[in-house]
């Protein structure tokens, strides 16, 4: 993106100009979530890898947004996003 701008070729008697725009690649999931099975009462960790770091991530369960709480810990370090379901119950399936 830093290469975007107005480029000029100047030969003294004439000038050619070009406006260059650089579009960033969209962020992609490079490592998918894996299915997990766990006994009730244990913490469950779900993580995925992204093609870029520092991307806004939203977690959902059955279409409802998950927010950080005593039940859920949301972590993001570099390109890895992790959801920890604490003290899992059958309702977490």
Number of C-alpha atoms within 10 A of each C-alpha: 9 6 9 11 12 10 12 11 10 10 8 6 5 7 9 9 10 10 9 12 12 10 8 7 8 7 11 10 13 13 12 11 13 9 6 9 7 12 11 13 11 12 15 18 15 15 16 16 19 18 15 15 14 12 14 7 11 10 14 9 9 7 7 8 9 16 13 12 10 9 13 18 15 19 13 17 10 12 15 19 22 18 18 17 19 17 15 18 14 9 6 11 10
